[in-house]
Amino acid sequence: MALTPVERGMVATIVTHLEMRDRPRPAPVPVAPLRLVPWKTPDLDAYRTLFRRVGTPWLWFSRLVMADSALATIIHDPAVEVYAVTDPRGTAIGLLELDFRSLPDCELSFFGLVPELGGKGMGRWLMAQAKSLAWRKGVTRFWVHTCTLDSQAALPFYIRSGFVPYAREIETFADPRLAGILPRDAAPHMPLLG
């Protein structure tokens, strides 16, 4: 067994790709005190603020470093649906993004809640919403990817939700904490080397 060194200042993660090829049977939606609010043409700053709130613990940074025009091209595309998850006060506490640009595939691009809601069962509610919105006429495959930077519960959660793993890759990238894109104390489960 060989180990491959990772340069200082870089992060390495194992990415698992999962798919669902059959529309799930209708099931009751778990009860949650949350709402799903469509963002038709999200304000870029509001989107990035929510993206950061949800994704900082998992080193989500891709949308933070994109040029405004590139981000707007994606999230303002009519084939990309962005939803804010809101609490009873109307505060955005989660993000759901579905990408229908490559029909008959639908990608679950971003899916998450703020860290404080982890382990409280709210993810089941959000996944029920995602599946309901994703499986529509013309969709034959719903897919997602997760990685070892994500919560340890993420991969088993996707599998329990009906996704089947089909591919694995290793991804390396410059640590966004070293560039100041994310705080140095983000993702304490991934040691900062550099």
N, C-alpha and C positions, 0 to 999 in steps of 0.2 A: 504494500500500500504506500503510495507516494503522496507527500504533502506538497502543495504549491504555495510558495511564499506570497504574501500580499504586501506590497510596498507600503512604507510608512505614509500616513496621510490618506490612505485609501481604505475603503470599506468593501468587504466581500460578503455576499449573501447568496443563499440558494433560493432560486425562484421556482415555485411549483405552479404549473398551469393546470387548471381544472375546467371541466365543461359539463353541461347538462344538455343532452340531446333530445330528451322527451319532456313535453310539457307536463309539469306536475299536476296531480289530481287536485281539484279544489279542496281546500282545507280551511278551517276557521282561522282567522287572523288573531294572533295573541293580543291580549288586552294591554294597552300601554297609554299613559297620559300624554302622548306625543302626537304631533301633526306633521304631515308631509306637505311642504309648501313649494309649488313649482316656481323656479326662477327662470323665466322665459329668456331674458337677456341679462344675466347677472352682472351687476356692477363688479368690475375687476377687483377693486379694493375689498369689497365685502366678501367676494368669493375667496380671495387669498387669505383674508382674516379667518374665515371659517376653515379653510383648508389647513392653515397653520394650527388652529385650535385643536382640530381633530387629529392631524397627522404628525405633529412635532414629536410625540413619544416614539414614533415608528420611523423617524427620519424621512417623512414625506417632504420633498423639496422641489420636485420637478416643476410644479406650477408656480413656485415662488421665483424661480430664476428665468422663466420664459419671458420673452419680450411681450409687451402688452398686445401687440398685433397678433402674435402667434397664439396667445391664450384666448383672445377674443375670437379668432378664427375657429377654435375648437368649441368653446362653451357657448358661443352665439350661433353655432350651426344648428339649423332646425332639426337635424337628425341626432343631436346630442341633447339629452334631457338632464337638467340639473335640478335637484330638489334640496331644500334646506329642511332638516328635521328641527322642529321647534318644540319647546316645552310649553306648559300651560300658560306661562307669562308671555309667550311669543318670542323667547330668546332662541336664537339658532344654536343648536347643540349637536348637530350631526349633518352629514353630507351623503347624498346618494347621487351618483352620476351614471347614466346609462348611455352607451354609444351605439347607435343604430346605423352608422355610416357604412358598415360593411355587411349589409343584409345579404344572406339570411341570418347572419350572426348578430348577436347583441352582446356587447362587452359590458360587464359590470366594472366600469373604470375606477370609480372610487366609492367606497362604502365604509362608513365609520361614524362613531359617536365620540363625544369628548371623553377623555380618560375617566372622569368621575362616574360615568355610567357603565363602565366595564364590569362584567359579571353580574349584572342585575336583570338579565333576560330581555333587555330592550333590543338587542341585536336580532332576536327571533322575530320581533315585530317588524323591524326594518327589513329583514330578509323576506318576510311575507309580502311586504309592499313591493320590494324589488322584483320578486318573481311575478307578481300580479301585473306589474307595469311592463316587464321585459317580454313576457310571452304574449305576443299579439300576432295578428295575421302576417304571414311571411317570415316569421322567426322560426328557425329550425335548430338553432344552437345558441345557448346562453353560456358565456364563459367568463372566467376571472383568473387572475393570478395573485398569488400571495408569496411572501418570502420570509426567511428566517429573521428578518428585522421586525416583523409584525408580532403581535401577541402570540404566545404559545397556543392560545385557544383558537386562533384564526383558522388554521388548516383543518383541525377536526370539526370546527363549526361549519366550514364550507362543505365538507364531506357529509356531515349529518343533514345539511340542507339539501342534499341531492346532487352536488357536483362530484364528478369523478376525475381524479388526477390522470393526466395523459402525457405530461412532459415535465422535464426538470432542466434548469440551466443555472450557471453561476454568473452572477453579475458583479462587477466591481466598478466603483466610482469614487471620485474625490470626496472625502468626508465633508459634508456641508457645514458641520460645526466649526471646522478649522477656517473656513472662508467667512464665517460670521453670518451665514444664511439662516442657521438655526442656533439656538443657545448651546453653549458648551456642555450644559448639563442635560441636554435632550438625550433620550434613548440610553439611560444608564445601563441597560442590559447589553449594550454594544460599547465596550471600552474605547475611549478616545486615545488614539495613538498618533502622535505627530507633534 
